[in-house]
Amino acid sequence: MNPRTPLFLWALALAGCAGGDPNTATAGPDGRAADWALVDVNPDSATYEQTRGPSDYAGSVSGWYFAHAT
């Protein structure tokens, strides 16, 4: 292994942690993310054919995954 490799990896990891607030790119004037809604098209879901969005989970932690298959 090159003796500079650990130093380079450490610097790269540190650079990835640098920067300001990561939410500023998508935050509105009030600091909150924009609200949106999509129709749930999963027939096995309890909310099938209902409109769902971040506001449905206000005060909770939620993750969103967008997939498309043909």
Backbone as CSV, one residue per row, in Angstrom:
resi,resn,N_x,N_y,N_z,CA_x,CA_y,CA_z,C_x,C_y,C_z
1,MET,0.854,-1.178,0.000,0.000,0.000,0.000,0.896,1.235,0.000
2,ASN,0.539,2.180,-0.771,1.261,3.443,-0.822,1.159,4.118,0.545
3,PRO,2.271,4.661,1.085,2.217,5.287,2.403,1.315,6.518,2.459
4,ARG,0.976,7.078,1.332,0.106,8.265,1.307,-1.377,7.897,1.279
5,THR,-1.690,6.638,1.014,-3.083,6.220,0.878,-3.916,6.496,2.133
6,PRO,-3.472,6.104,3.352,-4.299,6.396,4.537,-4.536,7.893,4.740
7,LEU,-3.520,8.707,4.467,-3.675,10.157,4.609,-4.685,10.681,3.598
8,PHE,-4.614,10.176,2.374,-5.557,10.608,1.341,-6.987,10.222,1.718
9,LEU,-7.166,8.986,2.197,-8.511,8.534,2.589,-9.055,9.342,3.762
10,TRP,-8.202,9.662,4.719,-8.617,10.476,5.851,-9.038,11.869,5.376
11,ALA,-8.244,12.478,4.488,-8.568,13.811,3.968,-9.864,13.779,3.163
12,LEU,-10.065,12.716,2.399,-11.289,12.586,1.605,-12.518,12.469,2.511
13,ALA,-12.399,11.666,3.564,-13.509,11.519,4.506,-13.802,12.830,5.220
14,LEU,-12.770,13.540,5.608,-12.946,14.826,6.274,-13.581,15.848,5.343
15,ALA,-13.192,15.846,4.085,-13.771,16.782,3.114,-15.253,16.504,2.906
16,GLY,-15.659,15.242,2.992,-17.069,14.895,2.845,-17.923,15.403,3.987
17,CYS,-17.306,15.656,5.138,-18.031,16.162,6.303,-18.091,17.685,6.324
18,ALA,-17.320,18.325,5.480,-17.262,19.785,5.479,-18.493,20.367,4.804
19,GLY,-18.746,21.604,5.048,-19.841,22.289,4.385,-20.873,22.783,5.370
20,GLY,-21.853,23.455,4.823,-22.908,24.027,5.644,-24.030,23.040,5.874
21,ASP,-25.176,23.569,6.141,-26.360,22.772,6.391,-26.759,22.037,5.114
22,PRO,-26.827,20.708,5.122,-27.172,19.980,3.904,-28.614,20.198,3.461
23,ASN,-29.473,20.721,4.329,-30.871,20.928,3.972,-31.141,22.251,3.282
24,THR,-30.151,23.105,3.160,-30.391,24.418,2.584,-30.725,24.355,1.102
25,ALA,-30.301,23.298,0.416,-30.575,23.196,-1.016,-32.055,22.959,-1.290
26,THR,-32.766,22.323,-0.370,-34.163,22.007,-0.610,-35.107,22.729,0.352
27,ALA,-34.550,23.485,1.266,-35.385,24.153,2.267,-35.998,25.420,1.702
28,GLY,-37.202,25.692,2.146,-37.877,26.923,1.766,-37.480,28.055,2.692
29,PRO,-38.131,29.208,2.568,-37.797,30.363,3.396,-37.957,30.109,4.894
30,ASP,-38.858,29.206,5.266,-39.066,28.910,6.688,-38.145,27.803,7.195
31,GLY,-37.257,27.280,6.334,-36.323,26.244,6.730,-36.860,24.835,6.594
32,ARG,-38.105,24.691,6.165,-38.704,23.362,6.004,-38.672,22.957,4.535
33,ALA,-38.639,21.668,4.301,-38.670,21.152,2.937,-40.040,21.395,2.319
34,ALA,-40.074,21.522,1.015,-41.335,21.727,0.306,-42.231,20.500,0.462
35,ASP,-43.516,20.706,0.551,-44.456,19.597,0.655,-44.877,19.195,-0.747
36,TRP,-45.070,17.934,-0.954,-45.513,17.388,-2.234,-46.376,16.170,-1.924
37,ALA,-47.024,15.641,-2.911,-47.868,14.462,-2.707,-47.876,13.616,-3.978
38,LEU,-47.862,12.308,-3.788,-47.945,11.355,-4.893,-48.981,10.300,-4.545
39,VAL,-49.572,9.715,-5.557,-50.552,8.654,-5.355,-49.797,7.347,-5.120
40,ASP,-50.186,6.616,-4.099,-49.598,5.319,-3.786,-50.122,4.310,-4.803
41,VAL,-49.241,3.756,-5.622,-49.653,2.816,-6.669,-49.305,1.372,-6.326
42,ASN,-48.921,1.116,-5.087,-48.596,-0.238,-4.651,-49.883,-0.931,-4.204
43,PRO,-50.356,-1.927,-4.955,-51.622,-2.581,-4.593,-51.557,-3.342,-3.260
44,ASP,-50.371,-3.640,-2.762,-50.236,-4.333,-1.474,-50.150,-3.372,-0.299
45,SER,-50.165,-2.084,-0.549,-50.028,-1.075,0.496,-51.373,-0.779,1.161
46,ALA,-51.321,-0.455,2.443,-52.544,-0.084,3.166,-53.101,1.246,2.688
47,THR,-52.271,2.046,2.037,-52.716,3.361,1.550,-52.829,3.374,0.021
48,TYR,-53.097,2.223,-0.580,-53.215,2.104,-2.036,-54.222,3.105,-2.594
49,GLU,-53.818,3.791,-3.653,-54.606,4.791,-4.373,-54.911,6.035,-3.545
50,GLN,-54.222,6.219,-2.433,-54.363,7.442,-1.647,-53.160,8.339,-1.925
51,THR,-53.369,9.632,-1.789,-52.289,10.589,-1.957,-51.486,10.644,-0.661
52,ARG,-50.159,10.483,-0.767,-49.276,10.488,0.394,-48.143,11.480,0.151
53,GLY,-47.672,12.080,1.221,-46.561,13.022,1.143,-45.965,13.261,2.514
54,PRO,-44.926,14.086,2.603,-44.257,14.345,3.881,-45.173,14.896,4.964
55,SER,-46.162,15.676,4.599,-47.036,16.266,5.616,-47.860,15.202,6.352
56,ASP,-48.032,14.019,5.742,-48.742,12.926,6.407,-47.950,12.372,7.582
57,TYR,-46.663,12.649,7.607,-45.791,12.109,8.647,-45.127,13.222,9.448
58,ALA,-45.774,14.372,9.562,-45.219,15.504,10.312,-44.923,15.082,11.747
59,GLY,-43.758,15.446,12.230,-43.360,15.100,13.584,-42.742,13.721,13.705
60,SER,-42.625,13.015,12.598,-42.037,11.678,12.587,-40.836,11.662,11.659
61,VAL,-39.978,10.697,11.854,-38.869,10.482,10.925,-39.384,9.589,9.817
62,SER,-39.137,9.962,8.573,-39.577,9.141,7.457,-38.508,9.147,6.372
63,GLY,-38.481,8.099,5.602,-37.574,7.994,4.462,-38.402,7.772,3.210
64,TRP,-37.935,8.299,2.088,-38.690,8.209,0.856,-37.809,7.606,-0.218
65,TYR,-38.349,6.639,-0.938,-37.643,5.942,-2.004,-38.506,6.001,-3.249
66,PHE,-37.937,6.488,-4.320,-38.668,6.596,-5.587,-38.066,5.602,-6.562
67,ALA,-38.871,4.708,-7.055,-38.389,3.685,-7.980,-39.303,3.643,-9.202
68,HIS,-38.743,3.167,-10.270,-39.521,3.007,-11.493,-39.083,1.702,-12.148
69,ALA,-39.987,0.905,-12.525,-39.679,-0.348,-13.215,-40.587,-0.467,-14.424
70,THR,-40.069,-1.109,-15.433,-40.880,-1.305,-16.637,-41.069,-2.761,-16.923
